[in-house]
């Protein structure tokens, strides 16, 4: 496959499906509730575009939304610092995944290229070290790692 043919095919067959993608993510952490712990879920919004100059496909996380349904203890049990319940809405441009021409060709040769690329994106999310700034009970902001347990495309 010629260089420009690969880029054009990836751009026409794969990129449109991933231009504005929503992904549900569950954190390893749980929020304390009155009778049970609650999972912490976020929705990631991603965008994949072709960079013609570098000849790469680049997927960015463009937004993160979610809700902390209860408090999250930080540090030792005896410490009094914790993240308070809150809504999270973050606009960002986090570079999640960058693939080159060889990877594009490999994806295009797969029997189900969109599903195959989806798996790459999910793996990249699970392996990402994403920090979000959250409010604490002491009126401070703390960087908290999401610690992604599961992710799936909506």
N, C-alpha and C positions, 0 to 999 in steps of 0.2 A: 504494500500500500504506500503510495506517495505521501510525502510529508503534509502537503496542504490537503490532500484527500482525507487523511486521518483527522486533521483538525476540523475540516468542514463536516465530516460525517459525525464526529463526536458532538460538534456544536449543533447539528440538526437533529440527531437521534437521542442524545443523552442530556445535553444541557437544558432543553426546554422542560423536561420533567423535574429538574432540580433547581430551576431559577428561583422559586419561592417554596421551600419545603419546610413542613412543620414536623418536629420530632419530639415525642414525649420521653422525658428522662426522669428516672427515679434515683434518688440519692441513697447512699448506704446509711446515712444518718436518719434518725426518726425524731419527731417532735413529741415532747411529753404532753399527754392529755390527762384529764381528770381520772379516767378509768383505764385508758390504754394509750399506747404509743401510736402515732400516726405517720404514715409514709410521707416523704416530702417529694412532690412532683413538680417538675418544671416543663415548660414548653420552649424548645429551641427553634428559632427561625433561621434557616440557612439560605444561602444563595450560591450557585455555582456559575462561574463565567469563564470564558476562554480568554486568556491573555495572548493575543496574537504576537506581541513582541517577544515574550519568553517562550511561546509555544507550549503553554501549560494550561491545564484546567485547575482552577482554584476555587475551593469551597470555603466560604466564610460563615461564621455564626453572626447573624446581623441583629439578633435580639434574643432576650431571655425573659420569660414571664413565669410567675408562679406565686405560691403562697406558702408561708411558714405557718402551719395550723396551730402550733403550740410552741412552747419554749424549747430551746436546745441548750443543754448544759455545755459549758466550755471549761476545760481543765479538770481539776480534781473535784470530787464530790463535795468537799468542804468549802470550795470557793463559791462566791456568790455571783459570779459573772455568767450571764446566759443571754442567748439571742432571744429576742421577744417575738411573738407572733406578728407577722407583717406580710404585706403584698410586695412582690418583687417585680420590677419592670426595668429592664436594662437594654439600652440601645448600644450596640457595639459593632466592631468590625474585626472579630477574632479569626485569624487565619487558621482554619481547622485542617484542611487537606489540600495538598498540591500534588498533582500528578503530571508526569512528563509524557512525551510522545509514545514511548514504549508501553507505559501503563495504559494509555488511551487505546493503543492497538490491542493490547491484551483484553481490555474490557469489551471492546467492540467485537472481538472474536468469540466471546462467551455466548452460549446459546440464549441467555437472558441478560443482556448487557445492563439494563436498568436495575434489575434486582442485584446483579453483581456489584455495580457501583454503589447501590444502597448499603450493601454489606461493608464496603470500604468506609463509607461515611459513619456508619454505626460503630465500627471498630475504632475509628479516629476519635469519636466522641467518648467512648469508654476509656480510651487511653489518654485523653486530654487532662491537663492540670488546670482546671478553671476555678478561679477565685471570684467570689462575689462579695461586695461590701454590704453588710447587714447591721441593723441597729441592735444595740444591747440594752439591758435594763439599767445601765449606768449612763445613758444618754451619750454613748460613744459609738463609733463605727468600727467594725472589725472585719478583716478579710477572712472569709470562711471558704474552705475548699468544698466543692460540691460532692466529690467522691462518688462517681457515677456507678450505680449498681446495674441498671438496665436502661436500654434505650430502644425505641421502635418508632418507625415512621407512621404518622397518622394518615 
